[in-house]
Amino acid sequence: MVMGSFRNAAINVVRVINSNKATIAASTNPLHTLRFTPFSSHTQNQTLEIDLSNEESKRRLFNQLLYRSKQRGFLELDLVLGKWVEDNIHSLDEIRIKALIHVLDLENPDLWKWISGQEQPPESVSTNPVFAAVRERVMKNLDNHPAPEVRATPGQPWVRGWDDIKKGQDGPVSGNQ
Protein backbone atom coordinates (compact mmCIF):
# COMPACT_ATOMS: atom_id res chain seq x y z
CA MET A 1 0.00 0.00 0.00
CA VAL A 2 2.75 2.48 0.96
CA MET A 3 4.91 1.46 -2.00
CA GLY A 4 1.96 1.94 -4.35
CA SER A 5 1.41 5.50 -3.04
CA PHE A 6 5.12 6.26 -3.36
CA ARG A 7 5.15 4.91 -6.91
CA ASN A 8 2.12 7.03 -7.87
CA ALA A 9 3.76 10.12 -6.35
CA ALA A 10 6.99 9.47 -8.26
CA ILE A 11 5.07 9.03 -11.53
CA ASN A 12 3.26 12.34 -10.92
CA VAL A 13 6.57 14.12 -10.26
CA VAL A 14 7.99 12.81 -13.54
CA ARG A 15 4.84 13.99 -15.37
CA VAL A 16 5.16 17.48 -13.90
CA ILE A 17 8.86 17.68 -14.81
CA ASN A 18 8.16 16.53 -18.36
CA SER A 19 5.27 18.97 -18.78
CA ASN A 20 7.49 21.81 -17.49
CA LYS A 21 10.18 20.86 -20.02
CA ALA A 22 7.61 20.97 -22.81
CA THR A 23 6.35 24.35 -21.58
CA ILE A 24 9.87 25.77 -21.43
CA ALA A 25 10.68 24.43 -24.90
CA ALA A 26 7.48 25.90 -26.30
CA SER A 27 8.06 29.27 -24.63
CA THR A 28 11.58 29.57 -26.04
CA ASN A 29 10.40 28.84 -29.56
CA PRO A 30 9.41 32.17 -31.18
CA LEU A 31 7.02 30.40 -33.54
CA HIS A 32 4.68 29.43 -30.72
CA THR A 33 2.08 31.91 -29.55
CA LEU A 34 1.92 32.78 -25.88
CA ARG A 35 -0.57 30.67 -23.97
CA PHE A 36 -2.37 32.19 -21.03
CA THR A 37 -3.55 30.29 -18.00
CA PRO A 38 -5.78 31.66 -15.27
CA PHE A 39 -2.76 31.95 -12.98
CA SER A 40 -0.17 33.09 -15.49
CA SER A 41 1.99 36.10 -14.84
CA HIS A 42 3.61 38.24 -17.48
CA THR A 43 6.08 41.02 -16.95
CA GLN A 44 6.11 44.40 -18.65
CA ASN A 45 9.36 43.50 -20.45
CA GLN A 46 8.09 40.26 -21.96
CA THR A 47 6.79 40.47 -25.51
CA LEU A 48 3.23 39.19 -25.62
CA GLU A 49 2.12 37.43 -28.76
CA ILE A 50 -1.63 37.30 -29.10
CA ASP A 51 -3.24 35.03 -31.66
CA LEU A 52 -6.43 36.60 -33.00
CA SER A 53 -6.18 34.83 -36.35
CA ASN A 54 -9.32 32.74 -36.03
CA GLU A 55 -12.54 32.69 -34.04
CA GLU A 56 -11.54 29.72 -31.90
CA SER A 57 -8.30 31.34 -30.68
CA LYS A 58 -10.18 34.61 -30.00
CA ARG A 59 -12.87 32.78 -28.05
CA ARG A 60 -10.27 30.90 -26.02
CA LEU A 61 -8.28 34.06 -25.22
CA PHE A 62 -11.40 36.07 -24.33
CA ASN A 63 -12.63 33.30 -22.02
CA GLN A 64 -9.26 33.08 -20.28
CA LEU A 65 -9.07 36.82 -19.77
CA LEU A 66 -12.65 36.95 -18.54
CA TYR A 67 -11.89 34.13 -16.09
CA ARG A 68 -8.76 35.92 -14.83
CA SER A 69 -10.73 39.13 -14.33
CA LYS A 70 -13.61 37.49 -12.44
CA GLN A 71 -11.64 35.00 -10.32
CA ARG A 72 -8.94 37.11 -8.67
CA GLY A 73 -9.87 36.17 -5.11
CA PHE A 74 -10.56 39.81 -4.16
CA LEU A 75 -14.32 40.33 -4.28
CA GLU A 76 -14.32 44.03 -5.12
CA LEU A 77 -11.90 43.51 -8.02
CA ASP A 78 -13.74 40.39 -9.16
CA LEU A 79 -16.89 42.48 -9.52
CA VAL A 80 -15.34 45.65 -10.97
CA LEU A 81 -12.84 44.07 -13.38
CA GLY A 82 -15.12 41.17 -14.28
CA LYS A 83 -17.97 43.48 -15.27
CA TRP A 84 -15.69 45.83 -17.23
CA VAL A 85 -14.02 42.98 -19.12
CA GLU A 86 -17.38 41.33 -19.80
CA ASP A 87 -18.71 44.59 -21.26
CA ASN A 88 -15.61 45.51 -23.29
CA ILE A 89 -13.61 42.39 -24.21
CA HIS A 90 -15.09 42.05 -27.71
CA SER A 91 -14.27 45.64 -28.65
CA LEU A 92 -10.60 45.51 -27.59
CA ASP A 93 -7.85 45.49 -30.19
CA GLU A 94 -4.52 43.71 -29.71
CA ILE A 95 -2.87 46.69 -27.97
CA ARG A 96 -5.69 47.02 -25.46
CA ILE A 97 -5.72 43.26 -24.86
CA LYS A 98 -2.04 43.50 -23.93
CA ALA A 99 -2.90 46.47 -21.68
CA LEU A 100 -5.62 44.35 -20.04
CA ILE A 101 -3.15 41.53 -19.43
CA HIS A 102 -0.79 43.97 -17.71
CA VAL A 103 -3.65 45.21 -15.50
CA LEU A 104 -4.57 41.61 -14.63
CA ASP A 105 -0.94 40.97 -13.63
CA LEU A 106 -0.99 43.72 -10.97
CA GLU A 107 -1.24 42.77 -7.31
CA ASN A 108 -4.79 42.93 -5.90
CA PRO A 109 -4.30 45.28 -2.91
CA ASP A 110 -2.33 47.82 -4.94
CA LEU A 111 -4.71 47.64 -7.90
CA TRP A 112 -7.73 48.19 -5.65
CA LYS A 113 -6.13 51.21 -3.94
CA TRP A 114 -5.28 52.71 -7.32
CA ILE A 115 -8.65 52.03 -8.94
CA SER A 116 -10.63 53.32 -5.96
CA GLY A 117 -8.53 56.48 -5.69
CA GLN A 118 -7.03 55.70 -2.26
CA GLU A 119 -3.51 56.05 -3.69
CA GLN A 120 -1.98 57.46 -6.85
CA PRO A 121 -0.84 54.73 -9.26
CA PRO A 122 2.66 54.70 -10.74
CA GLU A 123 3.08 56.39 -14.11
CA SER A 124 3.32 53.05 -15.95
CA VAL A 125 -0.08 52.04 -14.57
CA SER A 126 -1.89 55.37 -14.87
CA THR A 127 -1.03 55.61 -18.58
CA ASN A 128 -2.44 52.13 -19.27
CA PRO A 129 -5.65 52.70 -21.32
CA VAL A 130 -7.51 49.77 -19.74
CA PHE A 131 -6.61 50.87 -16.21
CA ALA A 132 -7.73 54.42 -17.04
CA ALA A 133 -11.08 53.16 -18.38
CA VAL A 134 -11.74 50.91 -15.37
CA ARG A 135 -10.75 53.67 -12.94
CA GLU A 136 -12.97 56.17 -14.76
CA ARG A 137 -15.95 53.81 -14.42
CA VAL A 138 -15.28 53.18 -10.72
CA MET A 139 -14.84 56.86 -9.93
CA LYS A 140 -18.00 57.73 -11.88
CA ASN A 141 -19.95 55.13 -9.90
CA LEU A 142 -18.47 56.38 -6.63
CA ASP A 143 -19.41 59.95 -7.50
CA ASN A 144 -22.97 59.01 -8.50
CA HIS A 145 -24.04 56.47 -5.88
CA PRO A 146 -22.68 56.50 -2.32
CA ALA A 147 -23.08 59.35 0.13
CA PRO A 148 -19.85 61.30 0.69
CA GLU A 149 -19.74 60.39 4.40
CA VAL A 150 -19.34 56.68 3.62
CA ARG A 151 -16.36 57.22 1.32
CA ALA A 152 -12.75 57.33 2.39
CA THR A 153 -10.88 60.57 2.19
CA PRO A 154 -8.44 60.39 -0.74
CA GLY A 155 -5.15 59.01 0.53
CA GLN A 156 -6.78 57.45 3.61
CA PRO A 157 -7.71 53.80 4.22
CA TRP A 158 -11.13 52.75 3.08
CA VAL A 159 -12.05 50.90 6.22
CA ARG A 160 -15.44 50.93 7.86
CA GLY A 161 -16.25 48.71 10.79
CA TRP A 162 -19.14 47.76 12.97
CA ASP A 163 -17.91 50.02 15.77
CA ASP A 164 -17.33 53.24 13.81
CA ILE A 165 -20.15 54.86 15.78
CA LYS A 166 -18.21 54.33 19.01
CA LYS A 167 -16.32 57.60 19.14
CA GLY A 168 -14.43 58.80 22.14
CA GLN A 169 -11.25 58.18 24.04
CA ASP A 170 -11.36 54.41 23.71
CA GLY A 171 -12.89 54.37 20.20
CA PRO A 172 -10.98 53.35 17.09
CA VAL A 173 -9.49 55.85 14.67
CA SER A 174 -11.03 53.96 11.75
CA GLY A 175 -12.57 50.57 11.20
CA ASN A 176 -12.84 47.99 13.95
CA GLN A 177 -9.32 48.27 15.33
PETADA-V781624 format. One record per residue. N is the residue number from 1. D_LAST is the distance of its C-alpha to the last C-alpha in Angstrom with 1 decimal. Layout:
# PETADA-V781624
n:d_last
N:D_LAST
N:D_LAST
This chain:
# PETADA-V781624
n:d_last
1:51.5
2:49.5
3:51.9
4:51.6
5:47.8
6:48.2
7:50.8
8:48.7
9:45.8
10:48.3
11:49.7
12:46.2
13:45.5
14:48.9
15:48.1
16:44.9
17:46.6
18:49.5
19:47.3
20:45.4
21:48.8
22:49.9
23:46.7
24:47.2
25:50.9
26:50.2
27:47.5
28:50.0
29:52.7
30:52.7
31:54.5
32:51.7
33:49.1
34:45.4
35:43.9
36:40.4
37:38.3
38:35.0
39:33.3
40:35.6
41:34.4
42:36.7
43:36.5
44:37.5
45:40.6
46:41.9
47:44.6
48:43.8
49:46.8
50:46.4
51:49.2
52:49.8
53:53.5
54:53.7
55:51.9
56:50.8
57:49.0
58:47.4
59:46.2
60:44.9
61:43.0
62:41.5
63:40.4
64:38.7
65:36.9
66:35.9
67:34.6
68:32.6
69:31.1
70:30.1
71:29.0
72:26.5
73:23.8
74:21.3
75:21.7
76:21.5
77:24.0
78:26.1
79:26.6
80:27.1
81:29.2
82:31.0
83:32.2
84:33.3
85:35.2
86:36.7
87:38.0
88:39.2
89:40.2
90:43.9
91:44.3
92:43.0
93:45.6
94:45.5
95:43.8
96:41.0
97:40.7
98:40.2
99:37.6
100:35.8
101:35.9
102:34.4
103:31.5
104:31.1
105:31.0
106:28.0
107:24.7
108:22.4
109:19.2
110:21.5
111:23.7
112:21.0
113:19.8
114:23.4
115:24.6
116:21.9
117:22.6
118:19.2
119:21.4
120:25.1
121:26.8
122:29.4
123:33.0
124:34.1
125:31.5
126:31.9
127:35.7
128:35.5
129:37.1
130:35.1
131:31.8
132:33.0
133:34.1
134:30.9
135:28.8
136:31.3
137:31.0
138:27.2
139:27.2
140:30.1
141:28.2
142:25.1
143:27.6
144:29.5
145:27.1
146:23.6
147:23.3
148:22.2
149:19.4
150:17.6
151:18.1
152:16.2
153:18.1
154:20.1
155:18.8
156:15.1
157:12.5
158:13.2
159:9.9
160:10.0
161:8.3
162:10.1
163:8.8
164:9.5
165:12.7
166:11.4
167:12.3
168:13.5
169:13.3
170:10.6
171:8.6
172:5.6
173:7.6
174:6.9
175:5.7
176:3.8
177:0.0
